Amino acid sequence: MEDINLFLAHAVELEREAARRHEELAESMRAGSNLEMETFFRKMAAFSRKHLAQAMARGGFHQLPALSTKDYVWPDGISPEQFDWIGVDTMIDMRHALEIALDGERRGQAFYAHIAENTRDPEVRAMALEFADEEAEHVCELEKWVARYEDRRDE
């Protein structure tokens, strides 16, 4: 990816999907009366919305650039943060919710890292590295929650 605006359009869409996914997970945790996990997923959604706003501002976008589906260059044909199925079941358990979130964050981080490794544009590389680092922080946070969940299961 050699165009900063195309990169930012991808970042905006990726972060929009992440925010939506985290909100859906928060709602499913609320439905299951897991307030601790609901709060965590709402925090993750807020981070995604913050990154979305940063990408919009950096690109000077007041609204998302009009790209057709074929203009997006996703690794598997869909945004790394998009669900592989329709929505989240309200009966989802905490372990599964964490796995979904962790998978999305890992795929988002890998997407940005791949762009950073393969672009010739220094501006795209710098921004992709920054976004990959932010996603890596989210991965680390989710891995802590997974470990905490596993510790609770072992009790």
C-alpha positions in Angstrom: 0.0 0.0 0.0 1.7 3.1 -1.2 -0.9 5.9 -0.7 -1.4 7.4 2.8 -5.1 8.2 2.2 -5.8 4.7 1.1 -4.0 3.4 4.2 -6.0 5.7 6.4 -9.3 4.7 4.7 -8.4 1.1 5.6 -7.5 2.1 9.2 -10.8 3.9 9.6 -12.8 0.9 8.4 -10.8 -1.5 10.5 -11.3 0.6 13.7 -15.0 1.1 12.9 -15.3 -2.7 12.7 -13.3 -3.1 16.0 -15.5 -0.7 17.8 -18.7 -2.4 16.6 -17.3 -5.8 17.5 -16.3 -4.7 21.0 -19.7 -3.1 21.6 -21.5 -6.3 20.5 -19.3 -8.2 22.9 -20.0 -5.7 25.7 -23.8 -6.1 25.1 -23.5 -9.9 25.2 -21.6 -9.7 28.5 -24.3 -7.3 29.8 -27.0 -9.8 28.8 -25.1 -12.4 30.8 -24.8 -10.1 33.8 -21.0 -10.1 33.5 -20.4 -6.4 34.4 -16.7 -6.7 34.7 -16.3 -8.0 31.1 -18.9 -5.6 29.8 -16.9 -2.7 31.2 -13.7 -4.1 29.7 -15.2 -4.5 26.2 -16.7 -1.0 26.4 -13.2 0.3 27.2 -11.8 -1.6 24.2 -14.6 0.0 22.0 -13.6 3.4 23.2 -10.0 2.7 22.3 -11.1 1.7 18.8 -13.3 4.8 18.4 -10.3 6.9 19.5 -8.1 5.3 16.9 -10.9 5.8 14.4 -11.0 9.5 15.2 -7.2 9.7 14.9 -7.2 8.1 11.5 -10.0 10.4 10.3 -8.2 13.5 11.6 -4.8 12.4 10.1 -6.4 11.9 6.7 -8.3 15.1 7.0 -11.6 13.2 6.6 -14.8 14.6 7.7 -16.4 11.4 6.5 -15.0 8.2 5.3 -13.7 8.4 1.7 -16.1 6.6 -0.7 -14.3 3.4 -1.5 -16.0 0.5 -3.3 -15.6 -3.0 -1.9 -13.0 -3.7 -4.6 -10.8 -0.8 -3.5 -10.1 -2.3 -0.1 -7.1 -4.6 0.1 -7.9 -6.9 2.9 -5.8 -10.1 3.5 -8.8 -12.4 3.5 -11.2 -10.2 1.5 -12.8 -8.7 4.7 -11.5 -6.3 7.3 -9.3 -8.1 9.9 -11.7 -6.9 12.7 -14.8 -8.1 11.0 -16.7 -11.1 12.4 -16.6 -14.3 10.3 -20.3 -14.7 11.0 -23.4 -12.5 11.7 -23.1 -10.8 15.0 -22.5 -12.2 18.5 -24.8 -14.5 20.3 -26.1 -13.0 23.6 -25.4 -16.4 25.3 -21.7 -16.3 24.4 -19.4 -17.2 27.4 -16.5 -15.1 28.6 -13.8 -17.4 27.2 -15.4 -17.3 23.7 -15.8 -13.5 23.8 -12.2 -13.1 24.8 -11.1 -15.4 21.9 -13.1 -13.4 19.4 -11.7 -10.2 20.6 -8.1 -11.5 20.7 -8.4 -13.0 17.2 -9.6 -9.6 15.8 -6.8 -7.6 17.5 -4.2 -10.1 16.4 -5.4 -9.9 12.8 -5.6 -6.1 13.0 -2.0 -6.0 14.3 -0.8 -8.4 11.6 -2.5 -6.3 8.9 -0.7 -3.1 10.0 2.6 -4.9 10.5 2.3 -6.4 7.0 1.8 -3.0 5.5 4.7 -1.5 7.4 7.0 -4.3 6.2 5.9 -4.1 2.5 5.3 -0.5 1.7 7.9 1.7 0.1 6.2 4.9 1.3 7.9 6.2 4.5 4.8 8.0 5.7 2.6 4.9 5.3 5.4 2.8 7.0 5.6 5.1 10.0 1.9 5.2 10.5 1.4 1.5 10.0 4.1 0.8 12.6 2.4 3.2 15.0 -1.0 1.5 14.5 0.6 -2.0 14.7 2.1 -1.0 18.1 -1.3 0.2 19.3 -2.9 -3.1 18.3 -0.1 -5.0 20.0 -1.0 -3.2 23.2 -4.6 -4.4 22.8 -3.4 -7.9 22.1 -1.3 -7.8 25.3 -4.3 -6.5 27.4 -6.5 -9.3 26.0 -3.9 -11.9 26.7 -3.9 -10.8 30.3 -7.7 -11.2 30.5 -7.4 -14.7 28.9 -4.8 -15.7 31.5 -7.0 -14.3 34.3 -9.9 -16.3 32.9 -7.8 -19.5 32.8 -6.6 -18.9 36.4 -10.3 -18.6 37.5 -11.2 -21.8 35.7 -8.4 -23.7 37.5 -9.7 -22.7 40.9 
